[in-house]
């Protein structure tokens, strides 16, 4: 009562121990003292600093219905993911008896919470009991039809991976009934595993007959038969969706089995050049080993280890490090200085996989070199390997001993996670400590991310020019010049733009040196006449089907020529596997704009198109 009296007079809780505040919280809950309860709730929420605190205090929060305290504890537990998944106490909070009901009573148990938890668990260990428990809670939280379908589908995937084929089939069929058509593929796989190959084939054939042709359906059907028909389905899958990796791998292995190893390498190259996947690199490494090209094999294994440091080959029986040790005896090893020279050459020739391999080799000799980790992250970003890039960037931050460098790395981490203002602040703070290329470049890059008015464009130009004046390697300066040229183009200063781009790199020579690099063709198209630009963009799309710009540009040209049907066909090629562009009739335009805005809500051009399409839908007489 003394504590209550003191609080009544001072309205302060900071000089009480947590135990006393908890007693006050209990008192307030029992006697409906809302002001006191709110104060205790907020105060206790501020002292949750670790998982141990969270595990203790969340029980009090749930018991006394302290909403803010429970939220704070959950936040700490979620920050501890994925390691907190391995704590039985943490899992008891989420999956224990009446766990969901207790959280739901506080408004904290939602479909999206359990979806997030289950996704993390699936990435960590798809077949663990923890994953299954979280997915079952996810199913319990599902209220809408699509939520039920998704939860059932995920349970089917996990059951299939756990070799519980009958359960998997039941989950997939239930998901299909709930409206998740893709679950039919899971049902077919379950049937196949249960020895019902013909039934699986019939199910996928029915799907092909009933729905619009898409690549993954043909890929799935190919699993259930052999011979020429299988190859035909896989070829159709690639034509409809060139981003699917399995068809390339199957064709490559088939060629290797027929002693056509070079053809096998060329086949797997087609997917690796635009979609870097560990299993594809592993496969190519084996092909290179078969023809005794050990240097190329080691290169691919090192690149693979950069993507997934714990990857194991031979069905997880052999570690990549051991294999590298074996193959290194057959490969000439260069010094660290030699590696730096090679790295510059390979980066200049856009040999990203070779660059990753060299950096991996250099890190073996100098594992605490933060600059190497930073370069590693830049290459991985260029290869669209976001997760691996983020990991390398965080390692660069952790390893750096320089304050201004740490600020730059932290700035990029913030930028990549959508915290633009915070990233800008880190860049400015780094500049105050030391004027460096990377600090100015980060600041300019962050500002460029917003819509630039003429005044802002001029400021970004100044920043990039300042960056170029600072010491750095030629490659990074080339990137700055390239960005500077792009801003000049947007500002209508074409002569300055051309000068910047030509100083950055001689584009034609780059294409000669580049290893089938789509970026070089796309960039050169900006400086070509109409026909040559179209040829370059067609080549860019062929080399990297994931690039949306070539499809968009060609579609725009067709629209200018009033060839709307052809334009829709062109952009549909990209939408089939990369839904971020939209051209079509009015209802399709609205639908596609809504889908695009789900992916990028602040995309100005899409918002403008959506508003115009809505106006036309409301006032059709004005069309």
HELIX and SHEET records of a PDB file:
HELIX    1   1 UNK A    2  UNK A   10  1                                   9    
HELIX    2   2 UNK A   18  UNK A   30  1                                  13    
HELIX    3   3 UNK A   34  UNK A   46  1                                  13    
HELIX    4   4 UNK A   51  UNK A   64  1                                  14    
HELIX    5   5 UNK A   67  UNK A   79  1                                  13    
HELIX    6   6 UNK A   83  UNK A   86  5                                   4    
HELIX    7   7 UNK A   88  UNK A   95  1                                   8    
HELIX    8   8 UNK A   99  UNK A  105  1                                   7    
HELIX    9   9 UNK A  111  UNK A  124  1                                  14    
HELIX   10  10 UNK A  129  UNK A  141  1                                  13    
HELIX   11  11 UNK A  145  UNK A  161  1                                  17    
HELIX   12  12 UNK A  165  UNK A  177  1                                  13    
HELIX   13  13 UNK A  183  UNK A  193  1                                  11    
HELIX   14  14 UNK A  197  UNK A  210  1                                  14    
HELIX   15  15 UNK A  215  UNK A  222  1                                   8    
HELIX   16  16 UNK A  228  UNK A  240  1                                  13    
HELIX   17  17 UNK A  246  UNK A  257  1                                  12    
HELIX   18  18 UNK A  261  UNK A  272  1                                  12    
HELIX   19  19 UNK A  278  UNK A  290  1                                  13    
HELIX   20  20 UNK A  294  UNK A  307  1                                  14    
HELIX   21  21 UNK A  313  UNK A  316  1                                   4    
HELIX   22  22 UNK A  320  UNK A  328  1                                   9    
HELIX   23  23 UNK A  336  UNK A  348  1                                  13    
HELIX   24  24 UNK A  352  UNK A  365  1                                  14    
HELIX   25  25 UNK A  370  UNK A  382  1                                  13    
HELIX   26  26 UNK A  386  UNK A  399  1                                  14    
HELIX   27  27 UNK A  403  UNK A  416  1                                  14    
HELIX   28  28 UNK A  420  UNK A  433  1                                  14    
HELIX   29  29 UNK A  437  UNK A  448  1                                  12    
HELIX   30  30 UNK A  454  UNK A  469  1                                  16    
HELIX   31  31 UNK A  474  UNK A  490  1                                  17    
HELIX   32  32 UNK A  494  UNK A  504  1                                  11    
HELIX   33  33 UNK A  507  UNK A  513  1                                   7    
HELIX   34  34 UNK A  518  UNK A  525  1                                   8    
HELIX   35  35 UNK A  530  UNK A  543  1                                  14    
HELIX   36  36 UNK A  549  UNK A  560  1                                  12    
HELIX   37  37 UNK A  564  UNK A  575  1                                  12    
HELIX   38  38 UNK A  586  UNK A  599  1                                  14    
HELIX   39  39 UNK A  604  UNK A  618  1                                  15    
HELIX   40  40 UNK A  620  UNK A  622  5                                   3    
SHEET    1   A 2 UNK A 312  UNK A 312  0                                        
SHEET    2   A 2 UNK A 318  UNK A 319 -1                                        
END                                                                             
